[in-house]
Amino acid sequence: MSDLRHPLLDLHRQGDAQLMYYAIGESASADAAAPGPPSAWIVEAFDPVPVEYAALRTHAAIFDMPHRSTLIISGSERQSFLNRMLTQELKDLGPFMARRSFWLNRKGRIDADLRLIELGDRTIVDVDILAARRARTGLEAFIITEECAIEDASARFARLSIHGPASAALVARLSRPVSGVPIAEIAPGQVAVVEIAGAEVVIDRQDTTGEIGLELLAPMDAAASVYQTLSPSWAERPAGGQGVMPTGPLARRIGWHAVNIARIENFWPMYYADFGPDSLPAETGERTLNDRVSFKKGCYLGQEVVARMHALGHPKQRLVGLRLDVGQTPGATSTGAGNPLGLPDAPQAVTGTMLVGADEPGAPAVGAVTSSCLAPMLSQAHIAIAMVKWSHASPGTVLFAQLDDRRIRATVTDGGPFVRR
């Protein structure tokens, strides 16, 4: 994929960013253009992850998200059409409101995890880059006579996010209101349109990390100006990044690892990480399910499967939180060649780690870890999101994870955030 979809890539390279390639079944060198969609380069980190994470938790941090795509749905019948297609109730989705929903296939599996942003004259849909094409073509196939059109506008817009307790106040100070909710007062699910660096930017609030989270949609040709207006230049960064960048007026530039740690602490399951195209809505956990599915609305694609599962009471498996007993975890190591990101040097049950229900030879698998981290807000406790069989999903259930040459205890949590802010 060309750098056209990555307007900040050169800027990130100038900042000595560690980059990772976001795609399924592909790989590429960071010095060459990626081969083709769907793909994106994401910043892993600019500086030691603990420093970036601290900025997110204490002030404000900005993250570039080229792995997100944008669909724009227009037409006078778009809302009634979407309400017949998607899992969430949308009849009351008024201007300057945002809502999350699933797009299912006929078998009730999740083809896309969507966030809909209503502006009155059009609906903006935020979706993972790997699911955008499937969502657009799938929805378009059901447009028969409706006054409704779907455009993939990903090449025209860039998406950024700002996380932290000072994020709303920071953006309010550096922007000019255009329409919608005042930024300084924005609540989850609300939308504002502002002007930043001369460009019109659509902002909605989604607290992915447990802190105030603002999702920004900016014109592609203005993305660099918006990003630089909201964050310090590299000239202001302490040598080597070891000190905390000045937090006074602006947001620190951060990468994926800091955001990912915070969203795991908030138990915020992610499409293509914790669940995906083979998952049923009921498997995503009660918090995610209730956030994206209405059990009171009329028919939509895949509803029979959802309703049948709801009537039965539970799926065969579901996402849960885990606290893993790995003993004392050392602090962050040095940031030398062996650990440039400054992450704690400790054993960790990584994605795919098998879970069993008993600490005995031959015990059958009952699930697997989908995401994990050492949680700074919990004194580096080892926490994880995992997909496990229903019979082993109750809070307090003890499982065992294979870690190196030993098995460690993993206790199922209550399904809420590990860290409550």
Number of C-alpha atoms within 10 A of each C-alpha: 15 13 14 13 21 23 18 21 21 12 15 20 15 10 17 14 19 18 19 18 18 19 18 10 5 12 13 14 11 14 7 10 14 21 13 11 13 19 22 24 23 22 24 20 26 23 25 25 25 19 20 26 23 17 26 29 21 14 20 33 30 27 23 26 22 24 21 20 25 23 22 18 24 18 15 15 14 19 21 13 19 21 18 18 21 24 27 24 20 21 12 8 17 13 17 21 23 24 21 22 22 23 25 28 18 13 14 22 19 20 22 25 24 23 22 23 26 21 20 13 11 16 24 22 23 22 22 22 20 21 20 24 18 14 20 18 11 17 18 14 8 13 14 8 7 13 12 18 16 19 13 15 15 21 14 14 22 28 24 19 22 31 31 25 19 24 25 22 14 21 23 16 12 16 21 17 16 14 14 19 19 18 26 14 11 18 19 15 17 22 26 23 23 24 17 22 18 12 16 19 25 24 28 29 24 23 20 23 25 22 24 22 27 27 23 24 21 24 19 20 15 18 25 18 16 24 22 17 17 25 17 18 15 17 8 9 17 12 10 10 14 13 12 14 20 14 16 9 17 23 29 28 28 27 27 20 20 24 25 20 22 25 21 26 28 20 27 21 23 20 20 16 11 18 21 18 16 12 18 25 27 21 21 23 18 15 14 19 18 15 13 20 20 15 13 8 15 11 13 20 18 20 22 14 17 23 13 12 17 13 9 9 9 13 17 12 21 24 27 30 30 27 20 23 16 17 11 11 15 11 16 17 16 15 16 9 7 9 14 16 22 19 18 20 14 16 13 20 24 15 16 13 17 20 25 23 21 17 16 10 6 8 12 12 16 20 24 21 24 23 24 24 22 24 18 17 14 12 12 17 18 24 28 28 28 27 24 26 20 17 12 19 26 15 14 14 14 20 25 23 25 16 15 10 6 9 18 19 20 24 21 23 21 14 18 16 18 23 16 11 9
